[in-house]
Amino acid sequence: MNKYTTYDCIVIGGGITGSALAYELVKQKYRVLLLEKDRFNQNATTYSYGGLAYWSGTTDLMSGLFQEGIELYRQLERELEQDLEFRELDLLLTINAQDHPVEILSQYNHFSVTPELLTVESACQLEPLLNPHALSGALKLPHGHVHPLKVNAAYQAAFKRLGGEICYELVTQLLYQEKQIQGVITSSTTYYSPQTIICSGGLSRSLLQRVGISSGIYFNHSDVLKIAPQKDLKLKSIIMPARMKRFDLESRVTQPESEFLWSTNSPETIASVVDIGAVQFLDGSLYLGQVSHIITDPQAVSDARWSEEKIREGISQVLPFLGSLPVTRHQCLVAFTRDPNRPQVGKVTGWEGIFLFCGLTSTILLAPPLARHFATWLANGEDEVMKEL
Ligand SMILES: Cc1cc2nc3c(=O)[nH]c(=O)nc-3n(C[C@H](O)[C@H](O)[C@H](O)COP(=O)(O)OP(=O)(O)OC[C@H]3O[C@@H](n4cnc5c(N)ncnc54)[C@H](O)[C@@H]3O)c2cc1C
């Protein structure tokens, strides 16, 4: 059990957001406790592709943060003293045979980097595992890639080296009096702090709800398939669909007229979409995805067999060599907000002692620079980026 029960900051959640933030806070000389419920994570960070979409900014603020993010990653291995498998490689966005390539390209003209439109032939030259008959073209973008679990572990190790503490305990309730959060109650202890920061991903919404704080944090249940390391198979790029259905779905279920859906924790599936993608890590293992289900009960279990069938079906079309390999199925929650350019970051309005650091878009890329801005702002009371957010 932990020696201390009082800290300058308590961070709830040891995924990429909590781990990066805890590290940045300890660098600001705070005494920080990071609370994570699972020693072996089954969270969104664990099942992430690890892509760094630094081309995808649509506002000056986000484009600036994404640029800061990729520059930070270019030196992060040195700073954290660990191999993160950082590399820069192509992202290929596949355009279905029935879609018109020029029309799909036009949907990308609001991003800070314009993709290159490839013919089917050039796409297959870049990525020979692609099935030319499934495509009418592809978009190519410069992208970064890391091993998300290695980044997470490296942040936590650096945090501990600087004196931070990690406890594997479930936070069951926020401790409060009137509108002041004073710490947290876990499965075994009560910890006190003047500053509690929620980095609990898809579970942030229900944790806040328990004390009557309604947040703009939503979540989906994601299903992904994992393939064990393959020696004789090499995917050269990250593959995703040019038409991402997940973004449309997230926009739809967060409109004011859909808000009633989130008023109960229902185990019913409201909608599911399939976005066929694949990524290979340096050890040869692969993730194939992804099915996103909207189910408002965060504890619900989605129909993993259905998801496996859908992913296999889609992958067999786009990347036929991967379609029949043995897989393991995994599920996690992924948080999002109504406006991807407006993550839930900063102090909770109307309350004291509680802060949010959730619902980021392109979280693997954004969490490191934003955690730095957040920690600077908390320590000094000001930061240009935090002011705009
Ligand atoms: C298939 C897939 C592919 C993806 N690909 C990309 C990609 O290429 N690039 C990208 O940027 N993003 C990608 N994402 C999204 C990205 O992975 C997530 O947005 C990100 O990892 C979320 O990090 P987080 O820290 O907010 O949440 P999580 O990683 O979910 O961490 C939250 C942590 O909080 C803990 N927790 C929750 N409640 C409590 C509690 N009460 N007490 C204690 N601990 C608690 C949980 O156990 C968990 O470990 C992908 C996601 C999926 C599913």
The ligand as an ORCA input file, in Angstrom:
! r2SCAN-3c Opt
* xyz 0 1
  C      -8.425      0.206    -33.297
  C      -8.007      1.596    -32.869
  C      -7.080      2.283    -33.632
  C      -6.690      3.576    -33.236
  N      -5.719      4.201    -33.978
  C      -5.286      5.429    -33.594
  C      -4.218      6.040    -34.296
  O      -3.679      5.504    -35.273
  N      -3.792      7.274    -33.866
  C      -4.379      7.901    -32.795
  O      -3.953      9.009    -32.449
  N      -5.381      7.328    -32.109
  C      -5.843      6.099    -32.471
  N      -6.843      5.485    -31.771
  C      -7.456      6.221    -30.641
  C      -6.507      6.232    -29.446
  O      -5.975      4.961    -29.265
  C      -7.235      6.672    -28.184
  O      -7.904      7.881    -28.441
  C      -6.282      6.896    -27.022
  O      -5.461      5.775    -26.824
  C      -7.067      7.208    -25.767
  O      -6.180      7.376    -24.705
  P      -6.753      7.713    -23.269
  O      -5.641      7.851    -22.349
  O      -7.706      8.854    -23.398
  O      -7.692      6.463    -22.918
  P      -7.311      4.968    -22.549
  O      -6.128      4.494    -23.289
  O      -8.576      4.198    -22.694
  O      -6.895      5.063    -21.024
  C      -7.816      5.378    -20.009
  C      -7.368      4.617    -18.772
  O      -8.146      5.029    -17.660
  C      -8.317      3.912    -16.823
  N      -9.475      4.166    -15.973
  C     -10.734      4.470    -16.380
  N     -11.536      4.654    -15.333
  C     -10.769      4.477    -14.239
  C     -11.046      4.516    -12.843
  N     -12.277      4.800    -12.373
  N     -10.039      4.264    -11.965
  C      -8.790      3.986    -12.428
  N      -8.486      3.922    -13.742
  C      -9.459      4.170    -14.631
  C      -8.554      2.764    -17.801
  O      -8.293      1.512    -17.205
  C      -7.565      3.102    -18.919
  O      -6.338      2.478    -18.747
  C      -7.246      4.191    -32.099
  C      -8.169      3.482    -31.322
  C      -8.541      2.195    -31.691
  C      -9.500      1.443    -30.817
*
